[in-house]
Amino acid sequence: MGYVTLTAVLAGLFAPVLVAFLISRLVLARLDRRAATVAGREPRSTVYHAVRSPVLALGWIVGLYIATLVLAPAPVEWLERVHWPSIRLWLTAMGTLVAFYVVYRFLIHSVQIATHEADAGSALLVRKVAAVLFGVIAGITVLNQFDVEIGPVLASLGVAGLAAALALQDTLGNFFAGLIIAVDRPVRVGDYVRLEDGLEGHVISIGWRTTRIRPFGETMVIVPNSKLANSILTNSDYPSSTTRVYVPCGVSYESDLRQVERVAIEVAREAQESEIIADSSFQPFVIFDAFGDSNITFRTVLRVLNSANSGTLRSAFMKRLHERFAAEGIAMNYPVRKLMVDPQHPLHVAGVAVPATPPQPSA
């Protein structure tokens, strides 16, 4: 082997390695620092840092492949006995696997950064599903490079997958619903949610198959992910945990509504300033709703810093408002019905006809 051939081999081997090293150390490292600064994250926590090592490994594989192309025609006896196509085939397979790994690392870290507030169990679920998906695709690609007939294998896997999907229909439905919740993030751990069927409470965890919600009691409600994904829900902590509190009330028709509004707003301000759970910067207001059967109904609107404390603020305001209405002489009626009776006709009490005049005792 001459010096020219040796120089060509070394150049073919180390040139791709040098290029990959420069990409890893200069380009990706700089992008890593810049992305970390913009996102307010620590360095080495971005997608660019995640793919630096696989890119360097890919450079070594490309360099070895180029070196085999240079060594194959060299007039050396022992090199002539080497089966270079097999070596290049294995290097191509290794390069394919590393390339898939680079794409996997890039995508999975992008998803992790986008869902950094998601539950750890959901993040682990996404990583495992992505790993299986990329592993299967990479394996099929490598087998195809080795001219392995994968048609019967894919057909068998398709039949087995269909049978498993039919047998595990509900489980798979909850599984993919969990994926949708993890990516779309309609709810987060710690949020206070209310489902359309009336269930409400704090989200404790979002798992692979179920979501755990804790109501105000000491119980734990287990909700299948498919039901949660298909349910119309109200998230009181999205986009922020600050939420309004509506307190309904009613006053008699003889009340001065301007006085009622003034008193209710004053009491609401006192409640918000004295209760640390309330948003003291919010200006409460009153909305009159309707002329009811016995009262003119209205709602007082306050705001609480955390939706979990809505009941506490509502209770404190109601006690203060009841005392103030009593002091101001503002009446709150309870429902009253007046029954008109014709003395010439029997009364129907509890479904029993009662004569207008009592029967005369018999002799």
C-alpha positions as CSV (number, residue, x, y, z in Angstrom):
1,M,0.0,0.0,0.0
2,G,1.6,3.3,-1.1
3,Y,1.6,6.6,0.7
4,V,-0.9,8.0,-1.7
5,T,-3.4,5.3,-0.9
6,L,-2.7,5.6,2.9
7,T,-3.2,9.3,2.7
8,A,-6.5,8.9,0.8
9,V,-7.7,6.4,3.4
10,L,-6.9,8.7,6.3
11,A,-8.4,11.6,4.5
12,G,-11.6,9.7,3.7
13,L,-11.8,8.4,7.3
14,F,-11.1,11.6,9.2
15,A,-12.7,14.2,7.0
16,P,-16.3,13.2,7.8
17,V,-15.3,12.8,11.4
18,L,-13.9,16.3,11.4
19,V,-17.0,17.7,9.7
20,A,-19.2,16.0,12.3
21,F,-17.0,17.3,15.1
22,L,-17.2,20.9,13.9
23,I,-21.0,20.6,13.4
24,S,-21.3,19.2,17.0
25,R,-18.9,21.5,18.7
26,L,-19.6,24.7,16.9
27,V,-23.0,24.8,15.1
28,L,-25.0,22.6,17.5
29,A,-23.3,23.9,20.6
30,R,-24.0,27.5,19.6
31,L,-27.6,26.8,18.8
32,D,-27.9,25.0,22.1
33,R,-26.7,28.1,24.0
34,R,-28.9,30.5,22.0
35,A,-32.0,28.4,22.4
36,A,-31.4,27.9,26.1
37,T,-31.1,31.7,26.5
38,V,-34.2,32.5,24.5
39,A,-36.3,29.9,26.4
40,G,-34.8,30.7,29.8
41,R,-33.6,27.1,30.2
42,E,-30.3,25.6,31.3
43,P,-27.7,24.8,28.6
44,R,-27.6,21.2,27.5
45,S,-31.3,20.9,27.9
46,T,-32.3,21.7,24.3
47,V,-32.8,19.5,21.2
48,Y,-29.5,20.6,19.7
49,H,-27.5,19.2,22.6
50,A,-29.5,15.9,22.4
51,V,-28.3,15.2,18.9
52,R,-24.7,16.2,19.2
53,S,-23.3,12.7,20.2
54,P,-25.4,10.8,17.5
55,V,-24.1,13.3,14.8
56,L,-20.5,12.6,15.9
57,A,-21.2,8.8,15.7
58,L,-22.7,9.3,12.2
59,G,-19.6,11.1,11.1
60,W,-17.4,8.1,12.1
61,I,-19.6,5.7,10.2
62,V,-19.5,7.8,7.1
63,G,-15.7,8.1,7.4
64,L,-15.4,4.3,7.7
65,Y,-17.6,3.8,4.6
66,I,-15.5,6.2,2.6
67,A,-12.3,4.5,3.8
68,T,-13.7,1.1,2.5
69,L,-14.2,2.7,-0.9
70,V,-10.6,3.7,-1.0
71,L,-9.2,0.5,0.3
72,A,-11.2,-1.9,-1.9
73,P,-9.2,-1.3,-5.1
74,A,-5.8,-1.2,-3.3
75,P,-3.3,-3.8,-4.7
76,V,-2.7,-5.6,-1.4
77,E,-3.1,-9.3,-1.1
78,W,-4.9,-9.5,2.2
79,L,-7.2,-6.6,1.2
80,E,-8.3,-8.4,-1.9
81,R,-9.6,-11.3,0.2
82,V,-11.9,-8.9,2.2
83,H,-15.6,-8.9,1.2
84,W,-16.0,-5.2,0.9
85,P,-19.7,-5.2,-0.1
86,S,-20.6,-7.0,3.1
87,I,-18.7,-4.5,5.2
88,R,-20.3,-1.6,3.4
89,L,-23.7,-3.2,3.9
90,W,-23.2,-3.4,7.6
91,L,-21.9,0.2,7.8
92,T,-24.9,1.3,5.8
93,A,-27.2,-0.5,8.3
94,M,-25.4,1.1,11.2
95,G,-25.6,4.5,9.6
96,T,-29.4,4.0,9.0
97,L,-29.9,3.1,12.7
98,V,-27.9,6.1,13.9
99,A,-29.8,8.4,11.5
100,F,-33.1,7.1,12.9
101,Y,-31.8,7.6,16.4
102,V,-30.8,11.3,15.6
103,V,-34.4,12.0,14.3
104,Y,-35.9,10.2,17.3
105,R,-33.8,12.2,19.8
106,F,-34.6,15.4,18.0
107,L,-38.4,14.8,18.0
108,I,-38.7,13.3,21.5
109,H,-36.8,16.3,23.0
110,S,-38.9,18.7,21.1
111,V,-42.0,17.0,22.5
112,Q,-40.6,17.0,26.0
113,I,-39.8,20.8,25.8
114,A,-43.3,21.5,24.5
115,T,-44.9,19.5,27.3
116,H,-42.5,20.3,30.1
117,E,-45.4,20.9,32.5
118,A,-47.1,17.5,31.7
119,D,-47.2,14.7,34.1
120,A,-44.1,12.6,34.2
121,G,-46.1,9.4,33.5
122,S,-47.5,10.9,30.3
123,A,-44.0,12.0,29.2
124,L,-42.7,8.5,29.8
125,L,-45.6,7.1,27.8
126,V,-44.8,9.4,24.8
127,R,-41.1,8.4,24.9
128,K,-41.9,4.7,25.0
129,V,-44.4,4.9,22.1
130,A,-42.0,6.9,20.0
131,A,-39.2,4.5,20.8
132,V,-41.2,1.5,19.7
133,L,-42.4,3.3,16.5
134,F,-39.0,4.4,15.4
135,G,-37.5,1.0,16.4
136,V,-40.0,-0.9,14.2
137,I,-39.5,1.5,11.2
138,A,-35.7,1.4,11.5
139,G,-35.7,-2.4,11.8
140,I,-37.8,-2.8,8.7
141,T,-35.5,-0.5,6.8
142,V,-32.4,-2.4,7.8
143,L,-34.0,-5.8,7.0
144,N,-34.9,-4.4,3.6
145,Q,-31.3,-3.4,3.0
146,F,-30.2,-7.0,3.7
147,D,-32.8,-8.2,1.1
148,V,-34.8,-9.9,3.8
149,E,-38.3,-10.7,2.6
150,I,-40.4,-8.7,5.1
151,G,-43.8,-9.1,3.3
152,P,-44.9,-12.3,5.2
153,V,-43.6,-10.8,8.5
154,L,-45.6,-7.6,7.9
155,A,-48.7,-9.7,7.0
156,S,-48.4,-11.8,10.2
157,L,-47.8,-8.6,12.3
158,G,-50.9,-7.1,10.6
159,V,-53.1,-10.0,11.4
160,A,-51.8,-10.2,15.0
161,G,-52.2,-6.5,15.4
162,L,-55.8,-6.6,14.2
163,A,-56.6,-9.4,16.6
164,A,-55.0,-7.6,19.5
165,A,-56.7,-4.3,18.6
166,L,-60.1,-6.0,18.6
167,A,-59.4,-7.7,21.9
168,L,-58.0,-4.6,23.6
169,Q,-60.3,-2.0,22.0
170,D,-61.2,-0.2,25.2
171,T,-57.6,-0.3,26.6
172,L,-56.1,1.0,23.4
173,G,-58.8,3.7,23.2
174,N,-57.8,4.9,26.7
175,F,-54.1,4.5,25.7
176,F,-54.4,6.8,22.7
177,A,-56.6,9.2,24.5
178,G,-53.9,9.5,27.1
179,L,-51.5,10.3,24.3
180,I,-53.8,13.0,23.1
181,I,-54.2,14.5,26.6
182,A,-50.4,14.5,27.0
183,V,-49.8,16.3,23.7
184,D,-52.8,18.6,23.6
185,R,-52.8,19.3,27.3
186,P,-56.4,20.3,27.9
187,V,-55.8,19.6,31.6
188,R,-52.6,19.6,33.7
189,V,-51.8,18.0,37.0
190,G,-53.1,20.3,39.7
191,D,-55.8,21.9,37.6
192,Y,-59.4,22.1,39.0
193,V,-61.8,20.7,36.4
194,R,-65.5,20.2,36.0
195,L,-66.8,17.5,33.7
196,E,-70.1,17.8,31.9
197,D,-71.7,15.1,34.1
198,G,-71.1,17.3,37.2
199,L,-67.9,15.6,38.5
200,E,-65.4,18.3,39.6
201,G,-62.1,18.2,41.5
202,H,-58.3,18.6,41.3
203,V,-56.4,16.5,38.7
204,I,-53.9,14.4,40.7
205,S,-52.3,12.4,37.9
206,I,-52.7,11.6,34.2
207,G,-51.6,8.0,33.5
208,W,-51.5,5.7,30.6
209,R,-55.1,4.5,30.9
210,T,-56.8,6.7,33.5
211,T,-56.8,10.1,35.1
212,R,-57.2,10.5,38.8
213,I,-59.4,13.4,40.1
214,R,-59.8,14.3,43.8
215,P,-63.1,16.0,44.7
216,F,-63.4,18.1,47.9
217,G,-63.9,14.9,49.9
218,E,-61.3,12.4,50.7
219,T,-62.3,10.1,47.8
220,M,-60.4,9.5,44.5
221,V,-62.3,9.4,41.3
222,I,-60.7,7.3,38.5
223,V,-61.8,8.5,35.1
224,P,-60.9,6.6,31.9
225,N,-58.8,8.7,29.5
226,S,-61.2,8.1,26.6
227,K,-64.1,9.6,28.7
228,L,-62.0,12.6,29.7
229,A,-60.9,13.2,26.1
230,N,-64.5,13.1,24.8
231,S,-66.0,15.0,27.6
232,I,-66.9,18.7,27.6
233,L,-65.0,20.0,30.6
234,T,-64.3,23.3,32.3
235,N,-60.8,24.0,33.4
236,S,-60.8,26.6,36.1
237,D,-57.0,26.9,36.1
238,Y,-56.6,27.5,32.4
239,P,-55.1,29.8,31.2
240,S,-54.5,30.9,34.8
241,S,-55.7,29.8,38.2
242,T,-57.4,33.2,38.9
243,T,-61.1,32.8,38.4
244,R,-64.4,34.7,39.0
245,V,-66.8,33.7,41.7
246,Y,-70.6,34.3,41.1
247,V,-72.8,34.5,44.2
248,P,-76.5,34.4,43.4
249,C,-79.0,36.2,45.8
250,G,-82.4,37.8,45.8
251,V,-84.2,40.7,47.5
252,S,-87.9,41.6,47.9
253,Y,-89.7,43.7,45.4
254,E,-90.0,46.5,47.9
255,S,-86.2,46.9,48.1
256,D,-84.3,49.9,46.6
257,L,-82.2,48.2,43.9
258,R,-79.6,51.0,43.9
259,Q,-79.2,50.5,47.6
260,V,-78.9,46.8,47.1
261,E,-76.2,47.2,44.5
262,R,-74.2,49.7,46.6
263,V,-74.3,47.5,49.7
264,A,-73.5,44.3,47.8
265,I,-70.4,45.9,46.2
266,E,-69.2,47.4,49.5
267,V,-69.5,44.0,51.2
268,A,-67.8,42.3,48.2
269,R,-64.9,44.8,48.5
270,E,-64.5,44.1,52.2
271,A,-64.5,40.4,51.6
272,Q,-61.8,40.6,48.9
273,E,-59.6,42.9,51.0
274,S,-59.9,40.8,54.2
275,E,-59.6,37.3,52.6
276,I,-56.0,36.5,51.4
277,I,-57.4,34.0,48.9
278,A,-59.2,36.8,47.0
279,D,-57.8,39.1,44.3
280,S,-57.9,42.5,46.0
281,S,-57.2,44.3,42.7
282,F,-60.5,43.1,41.2
283,Q,-63.4,45.5,41.3
284,P,-66.6,43.5,42.1
285,F,-69.9,44.3,40.5
286,V,-73.5,43.3,40.6
287,I,-75.7,41.9,37.8
288,F,-79.5,41.9,38.2
289,D,-80.9,38.7,36.6
290,A,-84.7,38.4,36.7
291,F,-88.0,39.1,38.4
292,G,-88.5,35.9,40.3
293,D,-91.5,34.4,42.1
294,S,-90.9,36.2,45.3
295,N,-87.5,38.1,44.9
296,I,-85.6,40.1,42.3
297,T,-82.6,37.9,41.7
298,F,-79.1,39.2,41.2
299,R,-75.5,37.9,41.2
300,T,-72.4,39.5,42.8
301,V,-69.2,38.8,40.9
302,L,-65.9,38.5,42.8
303,R,-62.5,37.0,41.9
304,V,-60.4,34.5,43.7
305,L,-56.6,33.8,43.2
306,N,-57.1,30.0,43.1
307,S,-60.2,28.3,41.9
308,A,-59.9,25.7,44.7
309,N,-60.8,28.5,47.2
310,S,-63.9,29.6,45.4
311,G,-66.2,28.0,48.0
312,T,-64.3,29.7,50.9
313,L,-64.6,33.2,49.4
314,R,-68.3,32.6,48.5
315,S,-69.1,31.5,52.1
316,A,-67.3,34.5,53.6
317,F,-69.1,36.9,51.3
318,M,-72.5,35.3,52.0
319,K,-72.1,35.6,55.8
320,R,-71.1,39.3,55.5
321,L,-73.9,40.1,53.0
322,H,-76.6,38.5,55.2
323,E,-75.5,40.5,58.2
324,R,-75.3,43.7,56.2
325,F,-78.7,43.2,54.6
326,A,-80.2,42.7,58.1
327,A,-78.6,45.9,59.4
328,E,-79.8,47.9,56.3
329,G,-83.3,46.5,56.5
330,I,-83.1,44.8,53.1
331,A,-85.4,41.8,53.1
332,M,-84.8,38.5,51.3
333,N,-88.1,36.7,50.9
334,Y,-88.6,33.0,50.9
335,P,-91.2,31.5,48.5
336,V,-94.8,32.1,49.6
337,R,-97.9,30.9,48.0
338,K,-101.5,32.1,48.8
339,L,-104.2,29.4,48.5
340,M,-107.7,30.7,47.8
341,V,-110.5,28.4,49.0
342,D,-114.2,28.3,47.8
343,P,-116.3,27.3,50.9
344,Q,-119.0,25.8,48.6
345,H,-116.6,23.2,47.2
346,P,-114.6,20.4,48.9
347,L,-110.9,20.9,49.6
348,H,-108.4,18.5,48.2
349,V,-105.8,17.9,50.8
350,A,-103.0,15.4,49.9
351,G,-105.2,13.9,47.2
352,V,-108.2,13.3,49.6
353,A,-111.5,15.1,49.1
354,V,-112.7,16.8,52.3
355,P,-116.3,18.0,52.5
356,A,-116.9,21.7,53.1
357,T,-119.1,20.9,56.2
358,P,-118.3,18.1,58.6
359,P,-120.7,15.2,58.6
360,Q,-123.4,15.1,61.3
361,P,-123.0,12.4,63.9
362,S,-125.6,9.6,63.6
363,A,-128.3,9.2,66.4
